Amino acid sequence: MVFESRQKENLTATQKALLEFIQGFWEANAFAPSYREIQKHFGYKAVGTVQDHVEALIQKGALQKSYSSHSKKARALMPRGTQTIPGKRIPVFGEIAAGSPREALQTELGSLVIGEEMASRNSFALRVVGHSMVDIGIYEGDYVIVDPSLKIRSGDIVVALLDGETTVKRYLEKNGKIYLVPENKNLKPLEVQSDHFQIQGKVTGLQRKF
């Protein structure tokens, strides 16, 4: 999001910092932070301080309020010029190893908002731990979007459950054998020999928080 320099010049240092925080939050989450989240980030003693700064940013044209199509009630703060796309909130189910498999976690750790084109009814997200997929741009701390309803083909990036532990790898069938292949030139493919192996879903997207 780019704002005219003259508009930015009209903001105080505090207002610029608050606006940049809201912009960054929007870009990472596709929705605005709450007043409480802004208060906590800046360490304000009262939420009323946030309200005052937000109102000033609205008056100066740097922020706007989005409204429900069914009422006049404001739904969220939006930096001026923000374009929204239809989105869907999906659960985050723990962490996934991009390295050695790690113990499977089924605890919901929050949620993400992603574009509707990336989501199905049963989609979920997992936070990546490790570096085995860095050669295709999947880094530690990223969130992979997983669709358990899609048919898996050789060559797909998948979330696999192996001996009770989860991992994200490229799924490969070759000469009657199954391999989980890392995308890191320093690591070797893992041949699946265990009977306790299950594909939990296909990776359909990625979301990164800065």
PyRosetta script that sets phi, psi and omega in degrees:
from pyrosetta import init, pose_from_sequence

init()
pose = pose_from_sequence("MVFESRQKENLTATQKALLEFIQGFWEANAFAPSYREIQKHFGYKAVGTVQDHVEALIQKGALQKSYSSHSKKARALMPRGTQTIPGKRIPVFGEIAAGSPREALQTELGSLVIGEEMASRNSFALRVVGHSMVDIGIYEGDYVIVDPSLKIRSGDIVVALLDGETTVKRYLEKNGKIYLVPENKNLKPLEVQSDHFQIQGKVTGLQRKF")
pose.set_psi(1, 129.5)
pose.set_omega(1, -177.4)
pose.set_phi(2, -120.9)
pose.set_psi(2, 132.7)
pose.set_omega(2, 179.5)
pose.set_phi(3, -114.2)
pose.set_psi(3, 149.6)
pose.set_omega(3, 178.7)
pose.set_phi(4, -61.1)
pose.set_psi(4, 139.5)
pose.set_omega(4, -177.0)
pose.set_phi(5, -60.2)
pose.set_psi(5, -35.3)
pose.set_omega(5, 179.8)
pose.set_phi(6, -64.3)
pose.set_psi(6, -36.3)
pose.set_omega(6, 178.2)
pose.set_phi(7, -66.9)
pose.set_psi(7, -41.1)
pose.set_omega(7, 179.0)
pose.set_phi(8, -65.6)
pose.set_psi(8, -34.6)
pose.set_omega(8, -179.3)
pose.set_phi(9, -64.6)
pose.set_psi(9, -22.1)
pose.set_omega(9, -179.6)
pose.set_phi(10, -81.0)
pose.set_psi(10, -5.5)
pose.set_omega(10, -177.6)
pose.set_phi(11, -97.1)
pose.set_psi(11, 146.6)
pose.set_omega(11, 173.5)
pose.set_phi(12, -76.2)
pose.set_psi(12, 168.7)
pose.set_omega(12, 179.2)
pose.set_phi(13, -60.4)
pose.set_psi(13, -40.0)
pose.set_omega(13, 179.1)
pose.set_phi(14, -65.6)
pose.set_psi(14, -42.0)
pose.set_omega(14, 179.3)
pose.set_phi(15, -65.5)
pose.set_psi(15, -38.9)
pose.set_omega(15, 177.3)
pose.set_phi(16, -62.2)
pose.set_psi(16, -43.5)
pose.set_omega(16, -179.6)
pose.set_phi(17, -63.5)
pose.set_psi(17, -42.1)
pose.set_omega(17, 179.7)
pose.set_phi(18, -66.3)
pose.set_psi(18, -41.4)
pose.set_omega(18, 179.1)
pose.set_phi(19, -63.8)
pose.set_psi(19, -42.9)
pose.set_omega(19, 179.8)
pose.set_phi(20, -64.4)
pose.set_psi(20, -35.6)
pose.set_omega(20, 176.7)
pose.set_phi(21, -64.8)
pose.set_psi(21, -44.9)
pose.set_omega(21, 179.7)
pose.set_phi(22, -64.8)
pose.set_psi(22, -40.5)
pose.set_omega(22, 177.6)
pose.set_phi(23, -60.6)
pose.set_psi(23, -48.5)
pose.set_omega(23, -179.5)
pose.set_phi(24, -62.5)
pose.set_psi(24, -38.1)
pose.set_omega(24, 178.9)
pose.set_phi(25, -65.2)
pose.set_psi(25, -41.8)
pose.set_omega(25, 177.6)
pose.set_phi(26, -59.7)
pose.set_psi(26, -46.8)
pose.set_omega(26, -175.9)
pose.set_phi(27, -66.1)
pose.set_psi(27, -30.9)
pose.set_omega(27, -178.9)
pose.set_phi(28, -84.8)
pose.set_psi(28, -30.3)
pose.set_omega(28, -170.4)
pose.set_phi(29, -121.3)
pose.set_psi(29, -13.1)
pose.set_omega(29, -177.9)
pose.set_phi(30, 68.0)
pose.set_psi(30, 17.5)
pose.set_omega(30, 171.8)
pose.set_phi(31, -152.8)
pose.set_psi(31, 165.5)
pose.set_omega(31, -173.9)
pose.set_phi(32, -85.5)
pose.set_psi(32, 153.3)
pose.set_omega(32, 173.0)
pose.set_phi(33, -70.7)
pose.set_psi(33, 154.7)
pose.set_omega(33, 174.9)
pose.set_phi(34, -78.0)
pose.set_psi(34, 164.8)
pose.set_omega(34, 176.3)
pose.set_phi(35, -59.5)
pose.set_psi(35, -37.3)
pose.set_omega(35, 179.6)
pose.set_phi(36, -65.1)
pose.set_psi(36, -38.8)
pose.set_omega(36, 178.7)
pose.set_phi(37, -66.5)
pose.set_psi(37, -38.6)
pose.set_omega(37, 176.8)
pose.set_phi(38, -66.0)
pose.set_psi(38, -43.3)
pose.set_omega(38, 178.8)
pose.set_phi(39, -58.4)
pose.set_psi(39, -45.8)
pose.set_omega(39, -178.5)
pose.set_phi(40, -65.8)
pose.set_psi(40, -41.1)
pose.set_omega(40, -177.9)
pose.set_phi(41, -62.0)
pose.set_psi(41, -42.0)
pose.set_omega(41, -176.0)
pose.set_phi(42, -93.9)
pose.set_psi(42, -7.7)
pose.set_omega(42, 177.6)
pose.set_phi(43, 75.0)
pose.set_psi(43, 25.8)
pose.set_omega(43, 178.0)
pose.set_phi(44, -70.1)
pose.set_psi(44, 145.6)
pose.set_omega(44, -179.6)
pose.set_phi(45, -75.8)
pose.set_psi(45, -27.7)
pose.set_omega(45, -177.3)
pose.set_phi(46, -133.5)
pose.set_psi(46, 144.7)
pose.set_omega(46, 179.1)
pose.set_phi(47, -68.7)
pose.set_psi(47, -20.9)
pose.set_omega(47, 178.1)
pose.set_phi(48, -61.7)
pose.set_psi(48, -29.9)
pose.set_omega(48, 176.9)
pose.set_phi(49, -63.5)
pose.set_psi(49, -41.1)
pose.set_omega(49, 176.9)
pose.set_phi(50, -62.2)
pose.set_psi(50, -45.0)
pose.set_omega(50, -179.3)
pose.set_phi(51, -58.8)
pose.set_psi(51, -41.0)
pose.set_omega(51, 179.6)
pose.set_phi(52, -64.0)
pose.set_psi(52, -45.3)
pose.set_omega(52, -179.7)
pose.set_phi(53, -66.5)
pose.set_psi(53, -40.4)
pose.set_omega(53, 179.2)
pose.set_phi(54, -63.0)
pose.set_psi(54, -44.2)
pose.set_omega(54, 179.3)
pose.set_phi(55, -61.4)
pose.set_psi(55, -38.5)
pose.set_omega(55, 178.2)
pose.set_phi(56, -65.2)
pose.set_psi(56, -39.6)
pose.set_omega(56, 178.8)
pose.set_phi(57, -67.0)
pose.set_psi(57, -35.7)
pose.set_omega(57, 176.3)
pose.set_phi(58, -66.8)
pose.set_psi(58, -44.1)
pose.set_omega(58, -179.9)
pose.set_phi(59, -62.3)
pose.set_psi(59, -33.3)
pose.set_omega(59, -179.9)
pose.set_phi(60, -86.8)
pose.set_psi(60, -0.4)
pose.set_omega(60, 174.9)
pose.set_phi(61, 84.0)
pose.set_psi(61, 9.4)
pose.set_omega(61, -178.9)
pose.set_phi(62, -87.0)
pose.set_psi(62, -24.9)
pose.set_omega(62, 177.9)
pose.set_phi(63, -124.1)
pose.set_psi(63, 154.4)
pose.set_omega(63, 172.2)
pose.set_phi(64, -139.0)
pose.set_psi(64, 161.1)
pose.set_omega(64, 177.1)
pose.set_phi(65, -103.5)
pose.set_psi(65, 134.6)
pose.set_omega(65, 174.2)
pose.set_phi(66, -90.0)
pose.set_psi(66, 150.9)
pose.set_omega(66, -176.4)
pose.set_phi(67, -125.5)
pose.set_psi(67, 149.3)
pose.set_omega(67, 174.7)
pose.set_phi(68, -65.2)
pose.set_psi(68, 143.5)
pose.set_omega(68, 178.0)
pose.set_phi(69, -70.5)
pose.set_psi(69, -12.2)
pose.set_omega(69, -176.6)
pose.set_phi(70, -104.7)
pose.set_psi(70, -5.9)
pose.set_omega(70, -179.8)
pose.set_phi(71, -155.6)
pose.set_psi(71, 176.9)
pose.set_omega(71, 178.3)
pose.set_phi(72, -96.9)
pose.set_psi(72, 9.8)
pose.set_omega(72, -178.6)
pose.set_phi(73, -78.0)
pose.set_psi(73, 130.1)
pose.set_omega(73, 178.8)
pose.set_phi(74, -66.5)
pose.set_psi(74, 137.7)
pose.set_omega(74, -178.8)
pose.set_phi(75, -104.6)
pose.set_psi(75, -34.8)
pose.set_omega(75, -174.8)
pose.set_phi(76, -163.7)
pose.set_psi(76, 159.8)
pose.set_omega(76, 172.7)
pose.set_phi(77, -87.3)
pose.set_psi(77, 140.3)
pose.set_omega(77, 178.6)
pose.set_phi(78, -136.0)
pose.set_psi(78, 129.6)
pose.set_omega(78, 171.2)
pose.set_phi(79, -58.0)
pose.set_psi(79, 139.9)
pose.set_omega(79, -178.0)
pose.set_phi(80, -56.1)
pose.set_psi(80, 130.5)
pose.set_omega(80, 179.2)
pose.set_phi(81, 94.6)
pose.set_psi(81, -3.7)
pose.set_omega(81, 179.2)
pose.set_phi(82, -66.9)
pose.set_psi(82, 134.3)
pose.set_omega(82, 175.7)
pose.set_phi(83, -107.4)
pose.set_psi(83, 125.0)
pose.set_omega(83, -179.3)
pose.set_phi(84, -99.0)
pose.set_psi(84, 149.7)
pose.set_omega(84, 175.7)
pose.set_phi(85, -123.6)
pose.set_psi(85, 154.5)
pose.set_omega(85, 178.5)
pose.set_phi(86, -57.0)
pose.set_psi(86, 134.8)
pose.set_omega(86, -177.8)
pose.set_phi(87, -134.4)
pose.set_psi(87, 166.8)
pose.set_omega(87, 179.2)
pose.set_phi(88, -137.0)
pose.set_psi(88, 137.5)
pose.set_omega(88, 178.7)
pose.set_phi(89, -89.8)
pose.set_psi(89, 129.5)
pose.set_omega(89, 179.5)
pose.set_phi(90, -125.2)
pose.set_psi(90, 152.9)
pose.set_omega(90, -178.9)
pose.set_phi(91, -76.1)
pose.set_psi(91, 151.4)
pose.set_omega(91, 171.2)
pose.set_phi(92, -102.9)
pose.set_psi(92, 116.0)
pose.set_omega(92, -178.1)
pose.set_phi(93, -103.8)
pose.set_psi(93, 77.2)
pose.set_omega(93, 172.0)
pose.set_phi(94, 71.2)
pose.set_psi(94, -153.8)
pose.set_omega(94, -175.0)
pose.set_phi(95, -117.7)
pose.set_psi(95, 154.6)
pose.set_omega(95, -179.6)
pose.set_phi(96, -127.5)
pose.set_psi(96, 138.0)
pose.set_omega(96, -176.1)
pose.set_phi(97, -82.4)
pose.set_psi(97, 125.3)
pose.set_omega(97, 165.9)
pose.set_phi(98, -107.1)
pose.set_psi(98, 71.5)
pose.set_omega(98, -173.2)
pose.set_phi(99, 173.6)
pose.set_psi(99, -135.5)
pose.set_omega(99, 174.1)
pose.set_phi(100, -72.3)
pose.set_psi(100, 145.4)
pose.set_omega(100, 177.5)
pose.set_phi(101, -55.9)
pose.set_psi(101, 145.9)
pose.set_omega(101, 178.2)
pose.set_phi(102, -128.7)
pose.set_psi(102, 162.6)
pose.set_omega(102, -175.5)
pose.set_phi(103, -55.5)
pose.set_psi(103, 133.1)
pose.set_omega(103, -177.4)
pose.set_phi(104, -67.8)
pose.set_psi(104, 138.1)
pose.set_omega(104, 177.0)
pose.set_phi(105, -120.0)
pose.set_psi(105, 133.2)
pose.set_omega(105, 179.9)
pose.set_phi(106, -115.1)
pose.set_psi(106, 8.0)
pose.set_omega(106, -179.5)
pose.set_phi(107, -77.5)
pose.set_psi(107, 132.0)
pose.set_omega(107, 177.5)
pose.set_phi(108, -75.7)
pose.set_psi(108, 126.1)
pose.set_omega(108, -174.8)
pose.set_phi(109, -110.2)
pose.set_psi(109, 18.5)
pose.set_omega(109, -178.0)
pose.set_phi(110, 130.9)
pose.set_psi(110, -153.9)
pose.set_omega(110, -177.6)
pose.set_phi(111, -153.9)
pose.set_psi(111, 163.7)
pose.set_omega(111, 175.4)
pose.set_phi(112, -129.5)
pose.set_psi(112, 151.9)
pose.set_omega(112, 171.4)
pose.set_phi(113, -105.9)
pose.set_psi(113, 123.2)
pose.set_omega(113, -178.6)
pose.set_phi(114, -127.1)
pose.set_psi(114, 164.3)
pose.set_omega(114, 177.5)
pose.set_phi(115, -62.3)
pose.set_psi(115, 143.0)
pose.set_omega(115, -176.9)
pose.set_phi(116, -60.2)
pose.set_psi(116, -28.6)
pose.set_omega(116, -179.0)
pose.set_phi(117, -68.9)
pose.set_psi(117, -17.2)
pose.set_omega(117, -179.4)
pose.set_phi(118, -94.3)
pose.set_psi(118, -10.7)
pose.set_omega(118, -169.0)
pose.set_phi(119, -115.0)
pose.set_psi(119, 143.1)
pose.set_omega(119, 168.8)
pose.set_phi(120, -114.8)
pose.set_psi(120, -178.3)
pose.set_omega(120, -177.6)
pose.set_phi(121, -59.2)
pose.set_psi(121, -35.6)
pose.set_omega(121, -173.8)
pose.set_phi(122, -108.0)
pose.set_psi(122, 12.9)
pose.set_omega(122, -177.9)
pose.set_phi(123, -62.7)
pose.set_psi(123, 148.5)
pose.set_omega(123, 174.7)
pose.set_phi(124, -145.9)
pose.set_psi(124, 171.3)
pose.set_omega(124, -178.8)
pose.set_phi(125, -123.3)
pose.set_psi(125, 153.3)
pose.set_omega(125, 175.3)
pose.set_phi(126, -135.0)
pose.set_psi(126, 141.2)
pose.set_omega(126, 178.4)
pose.set_phi(127, -86.8)
pose.set_psi(127, 131.3)
pose.set_omega(127, -174.9)
pose.set_phi(128, -81.3)
pose.set_psi(128, 134.0)
pose.set_omega(128, 173.3)
pose.set_phi(129, -125.2)
pose.set_psi(129, 124.9)
pose.set_omega(129, 179.6)
pose.set_phi(130, 112.3)
pose.set_psi(130, -178.3)
pose.set_omega(130, -169.5)
pose.set_phi(131, -131.9)
pose.set_psi(131, 19.5)
pose.set_omega(131, -173.8)
pose.set_phi(132, -78.1)
pose.set_psi(132, -8.5)
pose.set_omega(132, -177.5)
pose.set_phi(133, -118.6)
pose.set_psi(133, 19.9)
pose.set_omega(133, -173.1)
pose.set_phi(134, -66.9)
pose.set_psi(134, -26.2)
pose.set_omega(134, -176.6)
pose.set_phi(135, -69.9)
pose.set_psi(135, -13.9)
pose.set_omega(135, 173.5)
pose.set_phi(136, -114.3)
pose.set_psi(136, 17.7)
pose.set_omega(136, 172.0)
pose.set_phi(137, 84.0)
pose.set_psi(137, 21.3)
pose.set_omega(137, 174.1)
pose.set_phi(138, -103.9)
pose.set_psi(138, 112.8)
pose.set_omega(138, -172.5)
pose.set_phi(139, -114.7)
pose.set_psi(139, 161.5)
pose.set_omega(139, 176.9)
pose.set_phi(140, -59.1)
pose.set_psi(140, 134.3)
pose.set_omega(140, -177.8)
pose.set_phi(141, 96.5)
pose.set_psi(141, -16.7)
pose.set_omega(141, 175.5)
pose.set_phi(142, -69.3)
pose.set_psi(142, 161.1)
pose.set_omega(142, 174.0)
pose.set_phi(143, -113.8)
pose.set_psi(143, 121.2)
pose.set_omega(143, 175.7)
pose.set_phi(144, -91.4)
pose.set_psi(144, 138.5)
pose.set_omega(144, 177.6)
pose.set_phi(145, -94.4)
pose.set_psi(145, 128.0)
pose.set_omega(145, -172.3)
pose.set_phi(146, -121.1)
pose.set_psi(146, 133.0)
pose.set_omega(146, 176.9)
pose.set_phi(147, -116.1)
pose.set_psi(147, 110.2)
pose.set_omega(147, -178.3)
pose.set_phi(148, -77.8)
pose.set_psi(148, -6.2)
pose.set_omega(148, -173.9)
pose.set_phi(149, -94.6)
pose.set_psi(149, -9.0)
pose.set_omega(149, -176.0)
pose.set_phi(150, -84.5)
pose.set_psi(150, 147.7)
pose.set_omega(150, 176.1)
pose.set_phi(151, -70.8)
pose.set_psi(151, 136.2)
pose.set_omega(151, -177.7)
pose.set_phi(152, -95.6)
pose.set_psi(152, 132.4)
pose.set_omega(152, 176.5)
pose.set_phi(153, -121.5)
pose.set_psi(153, 154.7)
pose.set_omega(153, 177.0)
pose.set_phi(154, -57.1)
pose.set_psi(154, 129.9)
pose.set_omega(154, -177.6)
pose.set_phi(155, 105.2)
pose.set_psi(155, -13.4)
pose.set_omega(155, 179.9)
pose.set_phi(156, -74.6)
pose.set_psi(156, 152.1)
pose.set_omega(156, 169.6)
pose.set_phi(157, -86.0)
pose.set_psi(157, 126.6)
pose.set_omega(157, -173.1)
pose.set_phi(158, -132.2)
pose.set_psi(158, 162.6)
pose.set_omega(158, 165.3)
pose.set_phi(159, -101.5)
pose.set_psi(159, 122.1)
pose.set_omega(159, -176.1)
pose.set_phi(160, -119.1)
pose.set_psi(160, 146.0)
pose.set_omega(160, 174.2)
pose.set_phi(161, -107.9)
pose.set_psi(161, 116.2)
pose.set_omega(161, -176.4)
pose.set_phi(162, -127.9)
pose.set_psi(162, 114.6)
pose.set_omega(162, -179.2)
pose.set_phi(163, 52.5)
pose.set_psi(163, 41.0)
pose.set_omega(163, 176.2)
pose.set_phi(164, 81.6)
pose.set_psi(164, 5.1)
pose.set_omega(164, 179.8)
pose.set_phi(165, -122.3)
pose.set_psi(165, 150.2)
pose.set_omega(165, -175.7)
pose.set_phi(166, -106.2)
pose.set_psi(166, 151.2)
pose.set_omega(166, 176.4)
pose.set_phi(167, -155.2)
pose.set_psi(167, 155.7)
pose.set_omega(167, 173.3)
pose.set_phi(168, -111.7)
pose.set_psi(168, 124.6)
pose.set_omega(168, -176.7)
pose.set_phi(169, -153.1)
pose.set_psi(169, 171.0)
pose.set_omega(169, 170.9)
pose.set_phi(170, -84.3)
pose.set_psi(170, 130.7)
pose.set_omega(170, -179.4)
pose.set_phi(171, -88.6)
pose.set_psi(171, 128.2)
pose.set_omega(171, -176.3)
pose.set_phi(172, -136.7)
pose.set_psi(172, 129.8)
pose.set_omega(172, 172.9)
pose.set_phi(173, -107.0)
pose.set_psi(173, 127.3)
pose.set_omega(173, -177.4)
pose.set_phi(174, -151.7)
pose.set_psi(174, 124.7)
pose.set_omega(174, 178.4)
pose.set_phi(175, 53.2)
pose.set_psi(175, 41.1)
pose.set_omega(175, 177.7)
pose.set_phi(176, 76.7)
pose.set_psi(176, 6.3)
pose.set_omega(176, 179.2)
pose.set_phi(177, -115.6)
pose.set_psi(177, 159.9)
pose.set_omega(177, 179.5)
pose.set_phi(178, -114.1)
pose.set_psi(178, 133.6)
pose.set_omega(178, 179.6)
pose.set_phi(179, -126.8)
pose.set_psi(179, 145.3)
pose.set_omega(179, 167.6)
pose.set_phi(180, -105.8)
pose.set_psi(180, 114.7)
pose.set_omega(180, -168.5)
pose.set_phi(181, -108.1)
pose.set_psi(181, 121.2)
pose.set_omega(181, 174.9)
pose.set_phi(182, -74.5)
pose.set_psi(182, 154.4)
pose.set_omega(182, 173.9)
pose.set_phi(183, -106.5)
pose.set_psi(183, 66.9)
pose.set_omega(183, 178.1)
pose.set_phi(184, -153.0)
pose.set_psi(184, 117.7)
pose.set_omega(184, -172.7)
pose.set_phi(185, -60.6)
pose.set_psi(185, -15.3)
pose.set_omega(185, -179.2)
pose.set_phi(186, -91.5)
pose.set_psi(186, -2.5)
pose.set_omega(186, -176.7)
pose.set_phi(187, -118.7)
pose.set_psi(187, 154.0)
pose.set_omega(187, -176.6)
pose.set_phi(188, -105.3)
pose.set_psi(188, 152.1)
pose.set_omega(188, 176.3)
pose.set_phi(189, -62.2)
pose.set_psi(189, 152.5)
pose.set_omega(189, 178.5)
pose.set_phi(190, -109.7)
pose.set_psi(190, 117.5)
pose.set_omega(190, 175.6)
pose.set_phi(191, -77.8)
pose.set_psi(191, 129.6)
pose.set_omega(191, -179.4)
pose.set_phi(192, -84.7)
pose.set_psi(192, 113.0)
pose.set_omega(192, 179.8)
pose.set_phi(193, -117.1)
pose.set_psi(193, -9.8)
pose.set_omega(193, -178.7)
pose.set_phi(194, -80.8)
pose.set_psi(194, 148.6)
pose.set_omega(194, 173.9)
pose.set_phi(195, -78.8)
pose.set_psi(195, -15.4)
pose.set_omega(195, -178.4)
pose.set_phi(196, -95.4)
pose.set_psi(196, 71.8)
pose.set_omega(196, -176.5)
pose.set_phi(197, -135.6)
pose.set_psi(197, 132.6)
pose.set_omega(197, -179.1)
pose.set_phi(198, -148.4)
pose.set_psi(198, 136.2)
pose.set_omega(198, 172.4)
pose.set_phi(199, -85.4)
pose.set_psi(199, 122.2)
pose.set_omega(199, -178.1)
pose.set_phi(200, -92.8)
pose.set_psi(200, -13.6)
pose.set_omega(200, 177.9)
pose.set_phi(201, 163.0)
pose.set_psi(201, 165.4)
pose.set_omega(201, 177.7)
pose.set_phi(202, -96.5)
pose.set_psi(202, 135.2)
pose.set_omega(202, 175.9)
pose.set_phi(203, -75.8)
pose.set_psi(203, 120.4)
pose.set_omega(203, -175.9)
pose.set_phi(204, -111.1)
pose.set_psi(204, -9.2)
pose.set_omega(204, -177.7)
pose.set_phi(205, -170.8)
pose.set_psi(205, 179.6)
pose.set_omega(205, -176.1)
pose.set_phi(206, -146.2)
pose.set_psi(206, 140.4)
pose.set_omega(206, 173.0)
pose.set_phi(207, -130.8)
pose.set_psi(207, 135.1)
pose.set_omega(207, -177.2)
pose.set_phi(208, -120.5)
pose.set_psi(208, 132.7)
pose.set_omega(208, 176.9)
pose.set_phi(209, -105.8)
pose.set_psi(209, 132.2)
pose.set_omega(209, -178.1)
pose.set_phi(210, -101.4)
pose.dump_pdb("model.pdb")
